[in-house]
Amino acid sequence: MNPIKKIEHLGIAVKDIEQANKLYEKLLGVPPYKQEAVESEAVLTSFFKVGDSKIELLASTNEDGPIGKFIAKKGEGIHHIAFDVENIEIELDRLEKEGFQLINKTPKSGADNKLVAFLHPKSTNGVLIELCQEKPVNQGEN
């Protein structure tokens, strides 16, 4: 079985979440199904369904947060690609053994009821990779 189940979402850094929501609502023909703040990352997220995948808009709530720094350096645009995995801990271990540099050695709580962890772009040809796993029903916040 393939350890990566599917592309879970594409993360897009935006300066203005409300303006971006309007643009993507026009583009995709549907409103966002969820908007959520992730205070630990200083980000406001907005999610759109696109078939079996999603678009996640990311707006910084603090210019010193990861998205604020990204936009200051590179401008708005694709920030990361997220892959859905069956077991995030097993995948982190496998990928580290394969030589990938982990930003997060252990998963953390992310938006949209997910456990998340990132691989460093230095080890993935410049692309920030996120692994996502649906939080188990009995698991609270990390």
BAMIBA-929244 format. One record per residue (C-alpha): x, y, z; residue number from 1. Coordinates in nm, 4 decimals, padded with zeros to 6 digits. Layout:
rec u X&v Y&w Z&i NUM
...
***
This chain:
rec u 00.0000&v 00.0000&w 00.0000&i 1
rec u 00.1227&v 00.3480&w -00.0872&i 2
rec u 00.2208&v 00.5375&w 00.2301&i 3
rec u 00.0865&v 00.8623&w 00.0785&i 4
rec u -00.2911&v 00.8358&w 00.0275&i 5
rec u -00.3566&v 01.1528&w -00.1733&i 6
rec u -00.2828&v 01.5211&w -00.2072&i 7
rec u -00.4773&v 01.6537&w 00.0901&i 8
rec u -00.4489&v 02.0217&w 00.0027&i 9
rec u -00.2439&v 02.2990&w -00.1506&i 10
rec u -00.1584&v 02.5805&w 00.0889&i 11
rec u -00.1634&v 02.9281&w -00.0632&i 12
rec u -00.0221&v 03.2280&w 00.1245&i 13
rec u -00.2370&v 03.5410&w 00.0891&i 14
rec u -00.2148&v 03.8931&w 00.2269&i 15
rec u -00.5898&v 03.9486&w 00.2727&i 16
rec u -00.8022&v 03.6444&w 00.3573&i 17
rec u -01.1357&v 03.8158&w 00.2826&i 18
rec u -01.0230&v 03.9352&w -00.0614&i 19
rec u -00.8749&v 03.5906&w -00.1348&i 20
rec u -01.1949&v 03.4172&w -00.0196&i 21
rec u -01.3960&v 03.6268&w -00.2665&i 22
rec u -01.1519&v 03.5495&w -00.5486&i 23
rec u -01.1516&v 03.1722&w -00.4845&i 24
rec u -01.5279&v 03.1656&w -00.4344&i 25
rec u -01.5664&v 03.3190&w -00.7817&i 26
rec u -01.3009&v 03.0869&w -00.9273&i 27
rec u -01.4340&v 02.7631&w -00.7753&i 28
rec u -01.8051&v 02.8507&w -00.7616&i 29
rec u -01.8385&v 02.7592&w -00.3932&i 30
rec u -01.7762&v 02.9428&w -00.0652&i 31
rec u -01.5141&v 02.8232&w 00.1819&i 32
rec u -01.6477&v 02.5425&w 00.3994&i 33
rec u -01.4380&v 02.6409&w 00.6994&i 34
rec u -01.2349&v 02.9303&w 00.8350&i 35
rec u -01.0111&v 02.8697&w 01.1346&i 36
rec u -00.7366&v 03.0465&w 01.3290&i 37
rec u -00.4273&v 02.8488&w 01.4254&i 38
rec u -00.2783&v 03.0671&w 01.6945&i 39
rec u 00.0387&v 02.8580&w 01.7380&i 40
rec u 00.1269&v 02.9382&w 01.3739&i 41
rec u -00.0072&v 03.2980&w 01.3763&i 42
rec u -00.2313&v 03.2177&w 01.0804&i 43
rec u -00.5918&v 03.2429&w 00.9709&i 44
rec u -00.6940&v 02.9630&w 00.7345&i 45
rec u -00.9811&v 02.9236&w 00.4935&i 46
rec u -01.0640&v 02.5929&w 00.3196&i 47
rec u -01.2270&v 02.5198&w -00.0161&i 48
rec u -01.3197&v 02.1711&w -00.1416&i 49
rec u -01.1987&v 02.0839&w -00.4898&i 50
rec u -01.3074&v 01.7279&w -00.5684&i 51
rec u -01.1243&v 01.4987&w -00.3260&i 52
rec u -00.8673&v 01.7677&w -00.2443&i 53
rec u -00.8724&v 02.1109&w -00.0862&i 54
rec u -00.7267&v 02.4572&w -00.1218&i 55
rec u -00.6115&v 02.6126&w 00.2058&i 56
rec u -00.5716&v 02.9892&w 00.2059&i 57
rec u -00.3272&v 03.1120&w 00.4710&i 58
rec u -00.3149&v 03.4707&w 00.5959&i 59
rec u -00.0724&v 03.5785&w 00.8643&i 60
rec u -00.2054&v 03.7289&w 01.1852&i 61
rec u 00.1483&v 03.8429&w 01.2733&i 62
rec u 00.4139&v 03.9635&w 01.0287&i 63
rec u 00.6741&v 03.7667&w 01.2278&i 64
rec u 00.4792&v 03.4401&w 01.1860&i 65
rec u 00.5757&v 03.1811&w 00.9238&i 66
rec u 00.3247&v 03.3053&w 00.6632&i 67
rec u 00.4093&v 03.6708&w 00.7285&i 68
rec u 00.7789&v 03.5942&w 00.6733&i 69
rec u 00.7008&v 03.3882&w 00.3619&i 70
rec u 00.4977&v 03.6702&w 00.2035&i 71
rec u 00.7636&v 03.9293&w 00.2924&i 72
rec u 01.0296&v 03.7146&w 00.1221&i 73
rec u 00.8427&v 03.5589&w -00.1725&i 74
rec u 00.5058&v 03.7330&w -00.1993&i 75
rec u 00.1676&v 03.5668&w -00.2248&i 76
rec u 00.1458&v 03.2250&w -00.3839&i 77
rec u 00.1767&v 02.8530&w -00.3261&i 78
rec u 00.3237&v 02.7950&w 00.0183&i 79
rec u 00.3085&v 02.4152&w 00.0551&i 80
rec u 00.1652&v 02.0892&w -00.0684&i 81
rec u 00.0073&v 01.8603&w 00.1886&i 82
rec u -00.0197&v 01.4842&w 00.1615&i 83
rec u -00.2722&v 01.2708&w 00.3492&i 84
rec u -00.1078&v 00.9767&w 00.5283&i 85
rec u -00.2467&v 00.6817&w 00.7208&i 86
rec u -00.0003&v 00.7073&w 01.0103&i 87
rec u 00.1972&v 01.0299&w 01.0411&i 88
rec u 00.4486&v 00.8979&w 01.2978&i 89
rec u 00.5402&v 00.6004&w 01.0790&i 90
rec u 00.5760&v 00.8300&w 00.7763&i 91
rec u 00.7980&v 01.0772&w 00.9631&i 92
rec u 01.0229&v 00.7912&w 01.0711&i 93
rec u 01.0309&v 00.6430&w 00.7176&i 94
rec u 01.1052&v 00.9759&w 00.5504&i 95
rec u 01.3775&v 01.0686&w 00.7987&i 96
rec u 01.5437&v 00.7308&w 00.7309&i 97
rec u 01.5168&v 00.8099&w 00.3576&i 98
rec u 01.7222&v 01.1251&w 00.4218&i 99
rec u 01.4561&v 01.3938&w 00.4341&i 100
rec u 01.5080&v 01.6782&w 00.6812&i 101
rec u 01.2148&v 01.7095&w 00.9215&i 102
rec u 01.0985&v 02.0469&w 01.0487&i 103
rec u 00.8707&v 01.8649&w 01.2950&i 104
rec u 01.0010&v 01.5383&w 01.4387&i 105
rec u 00.6659&v 01.4827&w 01.6085&i 106
rec u 00.3220&v 01.5787&w 01.4730&i 107
rec u 00.1426&v 01.8835&w 01.6064&i 108
rec u -00.2162&v 01.9991&w 01.6018&i 109
rec u -00.3099&v 02.1779&w 01.2790&i 110
rec u -00.6184&v 02.3221&w 01.1148&i 111
rec u -00.9164&v 02.1201&w 00.9914&i 112
rec u -00.8883&v 01.8524&w 01.2650&i 113
rec u -00.5472&v 01.7307&w 01.1473&i 114
rec u -00.2190&v 01.6235&w 01.2968&i 115
rec u 00.0531&v 01.7828&w 01.0847&i 116
rec u 00.4281&v 01.7812&w 01.0358&i 117
rec u 00.6507&v 01.9486&w 00.7779&i 118
rec u 00.9539&v 01.8432&w 00.5752&i 119
rec u 01.2184&v 02.1081&w 00.5136&i 120
rec u 01.2312&v 02.2473&w 00.1588&i 121
rec u 01.6113&v 02.2067&w 00.1587&i 122
rec u 01.5537&v 01.8321&w 00.1330&i 123
rec u 01.2592&v 01.8425&w -00.1116&i 124
rec u 01.3917&v 02.0504&w -00.4040&i 125
rec u 01.2621&v 02.3759&w -00.2556&i 126
rec u 00.9030&v 02.2638&w -00.1897&i 127
rec u 00.7613&v 02.2794&w 00.1635&i 128
rec u 00.5875&v 01.9434&w 00.2209&i 129
rec u 00.3231&v 01.8904&w 00.4885&i 130
rec u 00.2059&v 01.5501&w 00.6087&i 131
rec u -00.1520&v 01.5365&w 00.7420&i 132
rec u -00.3433&v 01.2750&w 00.9342&i 133
rec u -00.6992&v 01.3054&w 01.0576&i 134
rec u -00.6943&v 01.3346&w 01.4377&i 135
rec u -00.8219&v 01.0244&w 01.6113&i 136
rec u -01.1676&v 01.0806&w 01.7627&i 137
rec u -01.0361&v 01.0400&w 02.1176&i 138
rec u -00.7373&v 01.2736&w 02.0770&i 139
rec u -00.7544&v 01.6280&w 02.2145&i 140
rec u -00.5323&v 01.9216&w 02.1337&i 141
rec u -00.1541&v 01.8760&w 02.1481&i 142
***
